[in-house]
Amino acid sequence: MIFHAVSIAAVFVDQATQTPVVVQCTPSAGQDPLWSRLFLAALPSAFALVVAWMVFRWNRRGDQRRWVLENKKTEWKELLTFASAIEQFMPSVAVGSELTKTVHDPLVREHLRDMTRSVLKPTFISEAKAGAIYDSLVKVQIVNEEAKAHIEDYGSNASLADKLGKPRPLQAAKNVQLELISIWREIRRYATEDLELKQPERWWKVLQRRPVKALRSQAAEISDTPQGKV
């Protein structure tokens, strides 16, 4: 009897070992796939990384722009200082012999040379603006040398110089003065443009002008019609 029970148990165990055990891994219908849950879990972190990267780029560009702007201010300040110092040598209200003496003043020539060297140094001012200022400085030095020659010609032989149609000493000196004033205005205008100091027009001012223009155009149309003509 015991032998029979043991044999039956052995047969049962043998069948149990031969029968494969199948584990159901298929998710239920109400449960999302694993990849979908992982994606949703990682989405806030990915979004935060993108935002942090964009903020970093914006801050970096802002810092670089401020750095360039500060260096531009330094370079333009030096050029404006040179340009305004011309007033010490040749005042805008100077007349007569004061102007003609300034043309021969060696300090003026030295100042213009220093100013020319200063224009060649800038790194952050554009090449086009620096080149235009350099050309203007070369021109004013040429005009100054021509003025010296005209003044000397009138000093040696005024009648001959007048017959040849050369500018009189005062006019020759004023030509130099005008060139210097032109350089000052040019440097100031370039600096204003480069440093963005000129404020853009406000949008509400533009809107305020539009109705006025519309009323003017309507009034002009009415005046052109037969009823509007008197």
C-alpha positions in Angstrom: 0.0 0.0 0.0 2.8 2.4 0.9 4.6 1.4 -2.3 1.5 2.2 -4.3 1.2 5.7 -2.7 4.8 6.4 -3.3 4.5 5.4 -7.0 1.5 7.6 -7.4 3.4 10.6 -5.9 6.3 10.0 -8.1 4.2 10.0 -11.2 2.5 13.3 -10.0 5.8 15.0 -9.4 7.1 13.9 -12.8 4.1 15.3 -14.5 4.5 18.5 -12.5 8.1 19.0 -13.6 7.3 18.4 -17.2 4.4 20.8 -17.4 5.8 24.3 -18.1 4.6 27.2 -15.9 3.3 30.1 -18.0 3.4 33.5 -16.3 1.1 36.1 -17.8 3.0 39.3 -18.4 0.4 41.0 -20.6 -0.7 44.2 -18.9 -4.3 44.7 -18.2 -6.4 46.8 -20.4 -6.6 49.7 -17.8 -2.9 50.0 -17.3 -0.5 52.2 -19.5 2.6 50.6 -21.0 5.9 50.9 -19.1 7.5 53.2 -21.7 4.6 55.6 -21.6 4.8 55.9 -17.8 8.6 56.4 -17.9 8.2 59.1 -20.6 5.6 61.0 -18.6 7.7 60.7 -15.5 10.8 62.1 -17.2 8.9 64.9 -19.1 9.1 67.6 -16.3 12.8 67.0 -15.8 13.5 67.3 -19.6 11.4 70.5 -19.7 13.3 72.0 -16.8 16.6 71.2 -18.5 15.5 72.9 -21.7 14.4 76.0 -19.8 17.6 76.1 -17.9 19.6 75.8 -21.1 17.6 78.6 -22.8 18.1 80.9 -19.7 21.8 80.2 -19.7 22.1 81.1 -23.4 20.1 84.3 -22.9 22.2 85.3 -19.9 25.4 84.6 -21.8 24.3 86.7 -24.8 23.2 89.5 -22.5 26.6 89.4 -20.7 28.5 89.5 -24.0 26.4 92.3 -25.3 27.0 94.4 -22.1 30.7 93.6 -22.3 30.9 94.9 -25.9 28.8 97.9 -25.1 31.1 98.9 -22.2 34.2 98.6 -24.4 32.5 100.7 -27.1 31.7 103.4 -24.5 35.3 103.5 -23.5 36.6 103.9 -27.1 33.9 106.5 -28.1 34.6 108.5 -24.9 38.3 108.8 -25.9 37.4 110.0 -29.4 34.8 112.4 -28.1 37.3 113.8 -25.7 39.8 114.5 -28.5 37.1 116.0 -30.7 35.8 118.4 -27.9 39.4 119.5 -27.1 39.6 121.2 -30.5 37.5 124.0 -29.0 40.5 124.9 -26.8 42.6 125.6 -29.8 40.1 127.0 -32.2 36.9 128.3 -30.4 33.7 128.3 -32.4 33.2 132.0 -31.6 36.8 133.0 -32.5 37.3 135.5 -35.3 40.1 137.5 -36.9 43.7 136.9 -36.0 42.8 134.3 -33.3 41.8 131.9 -36.1 44.7 132.6 -38.3 47.2 132.1 -35.5 45.6 128.8 -34.6 46.3 127.4 -38.1 50.0 127.9 -37.5 49.9 126.5 -33.9 52.1 123.4 -33.7 49.9 122.2 -30.7 46.9 121.8 -33.1 48.9 119.7 -35.5 50.1 117.5 -32.6 46.6 117.1 -31.3 45.3 116.1 -34.7 48.0 113.5 -35.0 47.2 112.1 -31.5 43.6 112.0 -32.5 44.4 110.1 -35.7 46.4 107.5 -33.8 43.5 107.1 -31.4 41.2 106.3 -34.3 43.4 103.5 -35.4 43.4 101.8 -32.0 39.6 100.9 -31.5 38.7 97.2 -31.6 34.9 97.4 -30.9 34.1 100.4 -33.1 33.2 99.2 -36.5 35.9 99.5 -39.3 33.5 101.5 -41.4 33.0 104.2 -38.8 36.6 104.3 -37.7 37.7 104.6 -41.4 35.3 107.4 -42.1 36.6 109.4 -39.1 40.2 108.7 -40.1 39.5 110.1 -43.6 37.9 113.2 -42.1 41.0 113.7 -39.9 43.3 113.4 -42.9 41.2 115.9 -44.8 41.3 118.5 -42.0 45.0 118.2 -41.8 45.3 118.8 -45.6 42.9 121.8 -45.3 45.0 123.1 -42.5 48.2 122.9 -44.5 46.4 124.6 -47.5 45.2 127.4 -45.1 48.7 127.9 -43.9 49.9 128.3 -47.5 47.2 130.8 -48.3 47.9 132.9 -45.2 51.6 132.9 -46.1 50.9 133.9 -49.7 48.8 136.9 -48.5 51.5 137.8 -46.1 54.2 137.9 -48.8 52.3 139.3 -51.7 48.6 140.1 -51.0 47.9 141.6 -54.4 49.2 138.5 -56.3 47.4 136.1 -54.0 44.1 138.0 -54.5 44.7 138.1 -58.3 45.2 134.3 -58.2 41.8 133.9 -56.4 43.2 132.4 -53.3 41.1 132.5 -50.1 41.8 135.3 -47.8 43.5 134.4 -44.5 40.3 134.6 -42.4 38.4 132.6 -44.9 41.2 130.0 -45.1 41.2 129.7 -41.3 37.4 129.4 -41.2 37.6 126.5 -43.7 39.7 124.6 -41.1 37.3 125.5 -38.4 34.3 124.2 -40.4 36.2 120.9 -41.0 36.9 120.5 -37.2 33.2 121.2 -36.4 32.2 118.6 -39.0 34.5 116.0 -37.4 33.0 116.6 -33.9 29.4 116.2 -35.3 30.4 113.1 -37.2 32.0 111.4 -34.1 29.0 112.4 -31.9 26.5 111.0 -34.5 28.4 107.7 -34.9 28.7 107.3 -31.1 24.9 107.9 -30.6 24.1 105.3 -33.3 26.6 102.8 -32.0 25.6 103.0 -28.4 21.9 103.0 -29.2 21.3 106.3 -27.3 18.7 107.5 -29.8 15.4 106.5 -28.3 12.9 104.8 -30.7 9.6 106.6 -31.4 6.9 105.5 -29.0 4.1 103.5 -30.4 1.4 105.7 -29.0 2.8 108.7 -30.8 2.6 106.9 -34.1 -1.0 106.0 -33.4 -1.8 109.6 -32.4 -0.5 110.8 -35.8 -2.5 108.4 -37.9 -5.9 109.9 -37.2 -4.6 113.4 -38.0 -3.2 112.2 -41.3 -6.5 110.5 -42.1 -8.5 113.7 -41.3 -6.1 115.7 -43.5 -6.5 113.4 -46.4 -10.3 113.4 -46.0 -10.4 117.2 -45.9 -8.3 117.3 -49.1 -10.7 114.9 -50.8 -13.7 117.0 -49.8 -12.0 120.2 -51.0 -11.4 118.6 -54.4 -15.0 117.6 -54.9 -17.4 120.0 -56.7 -19.4 120.5 -53.5 -16.3 121.4 -51.6 -15.1 124.0 -54.0 -16.2 127.5 -53.5 
